[in-house]
Amino acid sequence: MHIPDGILPATVCAAGYAAAAPVTWYSVRRINQRENPRADIPKASLLTAAFFVVSWIHIPLPPTSVHLVLNGLLGVVLGYFAFPAILIGLFFQAVMFQHGGLTTLGVNAIIMGLPALVSYYIFRMRNILEKKSQLITGVFGFVAGFAAIGISVALFLVILLTNIPAELDVATERTAIYTLALAHLPLMVIEGVFTGLVAVFLQRVRPQLLDSI
């Protein structure tokens, strides 16, 4: 779901940065309101590195392939750290491997980072029930991971479909975009299951990592 440079018009790229800036500011502001804002930096650094590396793990789903994202997991474990972590990860992916782009950095941050914050709020809903229950933790972890990819795909679809260059074959491009989006349906399940399993594991061995968010 990384949109590379040269695909979107300059106005959309600028709008992406304009949208990402206040979300980043709000996330940092909420982090600074914590009793110890630096306490989760090691955890955030570790998961930023995981987000950076995992995009190279491709899953073949003919006629295309998809890669893991883990934005739902970052939201579940990091809370408000998730958006800055994804933004930093995307920056280094673009600079070091040309995966994505610098002009589309803001757009890609919104596509992957905003759903991570949504997954954080979804996972927090377990507190309404019995948050110590491993079953509830697993269910909300699955929903958070599943929803994060689903929202990212929806944003990806809307942005690309509304900005197909006029010089291209619109019908062909739409077919390719829809095919890529449909290929992410199994990934939604995979990431949901993975996020749920990790949440249950952390609930067993280090529950404070989940309760601290």
KASULWO-V688007 format. One record per residue. N is the residue number from 0. PSI is psi in radians with two decimals (NA if undefined). Layout:
n=(N:N)
psi=(PSI:PSI)
This chain:
n=(0:1:2:3:4:5:6:7:8:9:10:11:12:13:14:15:16:17:18:19:20:21:22:23:24:25:26:27:28:29:30:31:32:33:34:35:36:37:38:39:40:41:42:43:44:45:46:47:48:49:50:51:52:53:54:55:56:57:58:59:60:61:62:63:64:65:66:67:68:69:70:71:72:73:74:75:76:77:78:79:80:81:82:83:84:85:86:87:88:89:90:91:92:93:94:95:96:97:98:99:100:101:102:103:104:105:106:107:108:109:110:111:112:113:114:115:116:117:118:119:120:121:122:123:124:125:126:127:128:129:130:131:132:133:134:135:136:137:138:139:140:141:142:143:144:145:146:147:148:149:150:151:152:153:154:155:156:157:158:159:160:161:162:163:164:165:166:167:168:169:170:171:172:173:174:175:176:177:178:179:180:181:182:183:184:185:186:187:188:189:190:191:192:193:194:195:196:197:198:199:200:201:202:203:204:205:206:207:208:209:210:211:212)
psi=(0.24:2.11:2.11:2.98:2.62:-0.08:-0.74:2.59:2.78:-0.61:-0.69:-0.70:-0.74:-0.70:-0.60:-0.78:-0.69:-0.59:-0.65:-0.56:-0.89:-0.54:-0.71:-0.79:-0.79:-0.72:-0.79:-0.67:-0.77:-0.62:-0.75:-0.28:-0.13:2.78:-0.71:1.57:-0.41:-0.08:-0.62:0.14:-0.77:-0.74:-0.73:-0.68:-0.73:-0.79:-0.46:-0.75:-0.69:-0.75:-0.69:-0.75:-0.63:-0.34:-0.20:-0.02:1.71:2.44:2.00:2.14:1.49:2.40:0.27:-2.89:2.73:2.86:2.72:2.64:-0.87:0.35:-0.51:-0.72:-0.73:-0.70:-0.74:-0.76:-0.57:-0.38:-2.22:-0.24:-0.31:-0.78:-0.87:-0.63:-0.77:-0.69:-0.78:-0.77:-0.74:-0.66:-0.83:-0.56:-0.71:-0.73:-0.74:-0.58:0.07:0.57:1.83:-2.54:2.89:-0.65:-0.51:0.23:-0.76:-0.74:-0.82:-0.60:-0.69:-0.76:-0.70:-0.53:-0.69:-0.79:-0.49:-0.70:-0.64:-0.73:-0.58:-0.81:-0.63:-0.80:-0.57:-0.38:-0.31:-0.39:-0.38:-0.55:-2.60:1.70:-0.25:-0.21:2.23:-0.59:-0.81:-0.72:-0.76:-0.73:-0.83:-0.56:-0.76:-0.84:-0.69:-0.81:-0.73:-0.82:-0.62:-0.80:-0.71:-0.77:-0.70:-0.76:-0.72:-0.77:-0.75:-0.81:-0.89:-0.80:-0.78:-0.75:-0.52:0.02:0.61:2.16:2.43:-0.48:-0.16:2.87:1.84:-0.76:-0.78:-0.75:-0.71:-0.73:-0.76:-0.69:-0.76:-0.68:-0.76:-0.69:-0.77:-0.56:-0.34:-0.12:-0.84:-0.56:-0.57:-0.74:-0.78:-0.84:-0.56:-0.82:-0.79:-0.79:-0.71:-0.73:-0.74:-0.72:-0.74:-0.74:-0.80:-0.60:-0.57:-0.81:-0.62:1.21:-0.41:-0.40:-0.46:-0.61:-0.38:-0.31:NA)
